[in-house]
Amino acid sequence: MVMAAVGSIKAQAPPRAMVIIESTVGVLDPVEKILPAVKSIRPDARLAYCPERALPGNTLSEMVYNDRVIGADDEAAGRQAAQLYRRFVKGKISRTDLTTAAAVKLLENTYRSVNIALANQLAQIAEHAGFDAWQAIELANKHPRVNVHRPGPGVGGHCLPIDPWFLAGADLDHSSLIRLALEINAAMPRYVAGRVGALAAQLRLSSLTIGLLGLSYKADVDDIRESPGLELAALLDKRVTVLAHDPHVTSRPPDHPNIRLVPLSQLHRQAQLVVIAVDHQEFSKLDWGKFRRLKAVIDTRQTLSPTTVEELRARQVVVSQLGVPQAPKKVPIRL
């Protein structure tokens, strides 16, 4: 799509045209593919690469206040692009070459992907070793040079599951860590599905109806691209009835015709086991007393408060939390 966009400006490009790319591309793409395409439009055309840094749901603010990196094919192009961005960017602007700018963008998302993979493996270790992964992460992050991310049922969106492959693809012989992290994160929906199956067998639930809370790839947005919740729904739907609810997703995803998207009231009436796949704010305020047939809850995002967990268990509802053993060796944190 980037190459098609570059080609589309050929008829309109003025002398010394400046072409700026923000889309994520491979490390070598700006120099090996995009720059030759730009020069084919006009030999005096210039290219700058300024990777986007924007959080869905807060894009405009982040475009203005985030620091930005600009890569260019020469000094003049770098200066020209920086002058343009200084008109609206209040953050610091750093200039570099095209290849480094592309690597910066991929490194940012690869760092997050690897960090989340570490958290996901810690969650699995914690369940077997008998400690609370969330408490361990909270305490470890009090170290001034530690910033462990949060575990979950997988990673989604258009960046984290995809961008690290662009970086790894530049040198497959020296990217085993990146590829392993991607595999760990991609396996998390299947891991959660296994937890659901084990809990259903433990409770001897037949003709099981599962309520899946959350289809977007992250909290409080409607973006379902690469959502682990969608994959989890597909895995579970092979064996049981799955009813999905997401307050931010109002229509069935077109690529997932088997998803049964229902109002919350239908989960109240029918769900026997509820899986929390996304930590939407609405899910932290649910009235669990309305779930009439509820036997178990699996919380993959630490959405339930300790008080809610106690209340559910007092009703003989089994609560299973990702990264927490059934009987954790846990003492209160004293700050």
C-alpha positions as CSV (number, residue, x, y, z in Angstrom):
1,M,0.0,0.0,0.0
2,V,2.9,2.4,0.7
3,M,4.4,1.8,-2.7
4,A,1.0,2.3,-4.3
5,A,0.6,5.6,-2.4
6,V,4.0,6.8,-3.6
7,G,3.1,5.9,-7.2
8,S,-0.2,7.7,-7.0
9,I,1.5,11.1,-6.5
10,K,3.5,10.9,-9.7
11,A,1.2,13.2,-11.8
12,Q,0.9,15.8,-9.1
13,A,4.5,16.0,-7.7
14,P,6.0,19.5,-8.0
15,P,9.8,20.2,-8.4
16,R,11.8,19.1,-5.3
17,A,8.7,17.4,-3.8
18,M,9.0,16.1,-0.3
19,V,7.5,12.7,0.3
20,I,7.0,11.8,4.0
21,I,6.1,8.2,5.1
22,E,4.7,7.5,8.6
23,S,3.4,3.9,8.0
24,T,5.4,1.0,9.5
25,V,7.8,-0.6,7.0
26,G,10.7,-3.0,7.1
27,V,14.1,-1.9,8.2
28,L,15.5,-1.8,4.7
29,D,12.4,-0.7,2.8
30,P,12.9,3.1,2.9
31,V,16.3,2.8,1.2
32,E,15.8,-0.2,-1.0
33,K,12.2,0.2,-2.1
34,I,10.6,3.6,-1.2
35,L,13.5,5.9,-2.1
36,P,14.0,4.5,-5.6
37,A,10.3,4.8,-6.2
38,V,10.4,8.4,-5.0
39,K,13.3,9.2,-7.2
40,S,11.6,7.6,-10.2
41,I,8.8,10.2,-9.8
42,R,11.3,13.1,-10.0
43,P,15.1,12.9,-9.6
44,D,15.0,15.9,-7.3
45,A,12.3,14.5,-5.0
46,R,13.1,14.0,-1.4
47,L,12.1,11.3,1.1
48,A,11.6,11.5,4.9
49,Y,10.5,8.7,7.2
50,C,8.8,9.8,10.4
51,P,7.2,6.7,12.1
52,E,3.9,7.4,13.9
53,R,3.8,7.3,17.7
54,A,0.1,7.3,18.5
55,L,-2.1,5.5,21.0
56,P,-5.5,4.6,19.7
57,G,-8.1,6.6,21.6
58,N,-5.6,9.5,22.1
59,T,-4.1,9.9,18.7
60,L,-4.4,13.7,18.2
61,S,-2.8,14.5,21.6
62,E,0.1,12.1,21.0
63,M,0.7,13.5,17.5
64,V,1.3,16.9,19.1
65,Y,3.1,16.1,22.4
66,N,5.1,12.9,21.7
67,D,8.8,13.2,20.7
68,R,9.3,12.3,17.1
69,V,12.1,10.7,15.0
70,I,12.7,11.8,11.4
71,G,14.9,9.9,9.0
72,A,15.8,11.4,5.6
73,D,17.9,10.5,2.6
74,D,20.0,13.7,2.9
75,E,20.6,16.7,5.2
76,A,18.4,19.0,3.2
77,A,15.5,16.6,3.3
78,G,15.9,16.1,7.1
79,R,15.8,19.9,7.6
80,Q,12.8,20.4,5.4
81,A,10.8,17.6,7.1
82,A,11.8,18.8,10.6
83,Q,10.5,22.3,9.7
84,L,7.2,20.9,8.7
85,Y,6.8,18.8,11.9
86,R,7.8,21.7,14.2
87,R,4.6,23.5,13.1
88,F,2.5,21.1,15.2
89,V,4.8,18.9,17.3
90,K,5.6,20.2,20.7
91,G,7.8,17.2,21.7
92,K,11.4,16.9,20.8
93,I,12.3,16.1,17.2
94,S,15.4,13.9,16.5
95,R,16.9,13.5,13.1
96,T,18.7,10.4,11.7
97,D,19.0,8.4,8.5
98,L,16.2,6.4,6.8
99,T,17.2,2.9,8.0
100,T,17.7,3.9,11.6
101,A,14.3,5.7,11.7
102,A,12.6,2.5,10.4
103,A,14.5,0.4,13.0
104,V,13.4,2.8,15.8
105,K,9.7,2.2,15.1
106,L,10.1,-1.6,14.9
107,L,12.3,-1.6,18.0
108,E,9.6,0.2,20.0
109,N,6.9,-2.4,19.3
110,T,9.3,-5.3,19.5
111,Y,10.4,-4.2,23.0
112,R,6.8,-4.2,24.1
113,S,6.1,-7.6,22.5
114,V,9.1,-9.2,24.1
115,N,8.3,-7.6,27.5
116,I,4.7,-8.9,27.3
117,A,6.0,-12.4,26.4
118,L,8.1,-12.3,29.6
119,A,5.0,-11.4,31.6
120,N,3.0,-14.2,29.9
121,Q,5.6,-16.8,30.7
122,L,5.9,-15.5,34.3
123,A,2.1,-15.9,34.6
124,Q,2.4,-19.6,33.6
125,I,5.3,-20.2,35.9
126,A,3.5,-18.6,38.8
127,E,0.5,-20.9,38.3
128,H,2.7,-23.9,38.7
129,A,5.2,-22.6,41.3
130,G,2.5,-21.2,43.6
131,F,2.9,-17.4,43.6
132,D,0.9,-14.4,42.3
133,A,2.5,-13.1,39.1
134,W,0.7,-9.8,39.4
135,Q,2.0,-9.1,42.9
136,A,5.5,-10.2,41.8
137,I,5.4,-7.8,38.8
138,E,4.1,-5.0,41.0
139,L,6.9,-5.4,43.5
140,A,9.6,-6.0,40.8
141,N,8.6,-2.8,39.1
142,K,9.4,-0.8,42.3
143,H,13.0,-1.4,41.2
144,P,14.0,1.9,39.4
145,R,15.3,0.0,36.3
146,V,12.6,-2.6,36.0
147,N,9.4,-2.2,33.9
148,V,7.7,-5.6,33.4
149,H,4.5,-5.3,31.5
150,R,1.2,-7.1,32.3
151,P,0.3,-10.6,31.2
152,G,-2.9,-11.4,29.3
153,P,-4.7,-13.7,26.8
154,G,-2.4,-12.6,23.9
155,V,-1.5,-9.4,22.1
156,G,-3.5,-7.7,19.4
157,G,-3.9,-4.6,17.3
158,H,-2.1,-3.8,14.0
159,C,1.3,-3.3,15.6
160,L,2.5,-5.7,18.3
161,P,1.6,-9.0,16.6
162,I,3.1,-7.9,13.3
163,D,5.8,-5.2,13.6
164,P,8.4,-7.5,15.3
165,W,8.3,-9.8,12.2
166,F,9.6,-6.9,10.1
167,L,12.6,-6.5,12.4
168,A,13.2,-10.2,12.7
169,G,12.9,-10.6,8.9
170,A,15.9,-8.4,8.4
171,D,18.2,-11.1,9.9
172,L,16.5,-14.4,10.7
173,D,19.8,-15.9,11.9
174,H,20.0,-13.4,14.8
175,S,16.4,-12.8,15.8
176,S,15.5,-15.9,17.8
177,L,14.5,-14.0,20.9
178,I,12.1,-11.8,18.9
179,R,10.5,-14.9,17.1
180,L,10.2,-16.8,20.4
181,A,8.4,-13.8,22.0
182,L,6.0,-13.7,19.1
183,E,5.3,-17.4,19.4
184,I,4.7,-17.1,23.2
185,N,2.2,-14.3,22.8
186,A,0.4,-16.0,19.8
187,A,0.0,-19.2,22.0
188,M,-1.8,-17.4,24.8
189,P,-5.4,-17.7,23.5
190,R,-4.8,-21.5,23.2
191,Y,-3.4,-21.5,26.8
192,V,-6.5,-19.7,28.1
193,A,-8.8,-22.0,26.2
194,G,-7.0,-24.9,27.9
195,R,-7.7,-23.3,31.2
196,V,-11.4,-23.1,30.3
197,G,-11.5,-26.7,29.3
198,A,-9.8,-27.9,32.5
199,L,-12.0,-25.8,34.7
200,A,-15.2,-27.0,32.9
201,A,-14.1,-30.6,33.4
202,Q,-13.3,-30.0,37.1
203,L,-16.8,-28.6,37.6
204,R,-18.4,-31.3,35.5
205,L,-20.3,-28.7,33.4
206,S,-22.1,-30.3,30.5
207,S,-23.8,-28.5,27.7
208,L,-21.6,-25.5,28.7
209,T,-22.5,-22.0,27.8
210,I,-19.6,-19.5,28.1
211,G,-19.9,-15.8,28.3
212,L,-16.9,-14.1,26.7
213,L,-16.4,-10.5,28.0
214,G,-14.4,-8.5,25.5
215,L,-13.7,-8.7,21.8
216,S,-11.5,-5.6,21.1
217,Y,-7.8,-6.0,21.3
218,K,-7.3,-3.7,24.3
219,A,-9.4,-1.9,26.9
220,D,-11.9,0.8,26.1
221,V,-11.6,0.8,22.3
222,D,-13.6,-0.8,19.5
223,D,-10.6,-1.9,17.5
224,I,-10.8,-5.7,16.9
225,R,-7.7,-6.1,14.7
226,E,-5.7,-9.2,15.6
227,S,-7.7,-9.4,18.8
228,P,-6.8,-12.4,21.0
229,G,-10.5,-12.4,22.2
230,L,-11.6,-13.3,18.7
231,E,-9.2,-16.2,18.5
232,L,-10.2,-17.4,21.9
233,A,-13.9,-17.3,20.8
234,A,-13.1,-19.3,17.8
235,L,-11.1,-21.9,19.8
236,L,-13.9,-22.3,22.4
237,D,-16.7,-22.3,19.9
238,K,-15.5,-25.6,18.5
239,R,-16.5,-27.3,21.8
240,V,-19.1,-25.3,23.6
241,T,-21.6,-22.5,23.1
242,V,-19.9,-19.1,23.3
243,L,-21.9,-15.8,23.8
244,A,-19.7,-12.7,23.4
245,H,-20.4,-9.3,24.8
246,D,-18.4,-6.1,24.3
247,P,-19.8,-2.6,25.0
248,H,-17.5,-1.1,22.4
249,V,-18.1,-3.6,19.6
250,T,-21.7,-3.2,18.4
251,S,-21.7,-5.4,15.3
252,R,-20.5,-8.9,14.5
253,P,-16.9,-8.8,13.0
254,P,-17.4,-9.6,9.3
255,D,-14.5,-12.0,9.2
256,H,-15.9,-14.0,12.1
257,P,-19.5,-14.9,11.1
258,N,-19.8,-17.5,13.9
259,I,-19.3,-15.0,16.7
260,R,-22.5,-14.6,18.6
261,L,-22.5,-11.0,19.8
262,V,-25.2,-10.6,22.4
263,P,-26.4,-8.0,25.0
264,L,-25.1,-8.4,28.6
265,S,-28.6,-9.4,29.7
266,Q,-28.3,-12.6,27.7
267,L,-25.1,-13.5,29.5
268,H,-27.0,-12.8,32.8
269,R,-29.5,-15.5,31.9
270,Q,-27.4,-18.1,30.2
271,A,-23.6,-18.0,31.0
272,Q,-22.3,-20.7,33.3
273,L,-18.7,-19.8,32.9
274,V,-17.5,-16.3,32.1
275,V,-14.1,-15.4,30.6
276,I,-12.9,-11.8,30.9
277,A,-10.7,-11.3,27.9
278,V,-10.5,-7.4,28.0
279,D,-10.2,-5.1,30.9
280,H,-12.9,-2.6,29.8
281,Q,-13.8,-0.2,32.6
282,E,-17.4,-1.4,32.3
283,F,-16.3,-4.9,33.3
284,S,-14.8,-3.8,36.6
285,K,-18.3,-2.5,37.6
286,L,-20.4,-5.5,36.7
287,D,-23.2,-6.6,39.0
288,W,-22.3,-10.3,39.3
289,G,-25.4,-11.0,41.2
290,K,-27.3,-10.8,38.0
291,F,-25.6,-13.9,36.5
292,R,-28.2,-16.5,37.4
293,R,-26.4,-19.7,36.3
294,L,-22.8,-18.6,37.0
295,K,-20.4,-21.4,38.2
296,A,-17.0,-20.0,37.4
297,V,-15.1,-16.9,36.2
298,I,-11.7,-16.8,34.5
299,D,-10.1,-13.4,34.7
300,T,-7.3,-13.0,32.2
301,R,-6.7,-9.2,32.9
302,Q,-6.9,-8.9,36.7
303,T,-10.1,-7.0,36.2
304,L,-11.9,-8.3,39.3
305,S,-11.2,-6.5,42.6
306,P,-10.2,-8.5,45.7
307,T,-13.6,-7.7,47.2
308,T,-15.5,-9.0,44.1
309,V,-13.4,-12.2,44.1
310,E,-14.3,-12.7,47.8
311,E,-18.0,-12.1,47.1
312,L,-18.1,-14.5,44.1
313,R,-16.3,-17.2,46.1
314,A,-18.8,-16.7,49.0
315,R,-21.5,-17.6,46.4
316,Q,-19.5,-20.8,45.6
317,V,-18.4,-19.4,42.2
318,V,-15.0,-20.6,41.3
319,V,-12.7,-17.7,40.3
320,S,-9.6,-18.5,38.3
321,Q,-7.1,-15.7,37.5
322,L,-4.4,-15.8,34.9
323,G,-1.0,-15.8,36.7
324,V,-2.5,-16.8,40.0
325,P,-2.6,-20.4,41.4
326,Q,-5.8,-21.6,42.8
327,A,-4.3,-21.4,46.3
328,P,-1.6,-18.7,46.0
329,K,1.0,-18.2,48.7
330,K,0.2,-14.6,49.1
331,V,0.5,-12.0,51.9
332,P,-0.7,-8.4,51.7
333,I,1.7,-5.9,50.2
334,R,2.8,-3.3,52.8
335,L,3.9,0.0,51.2
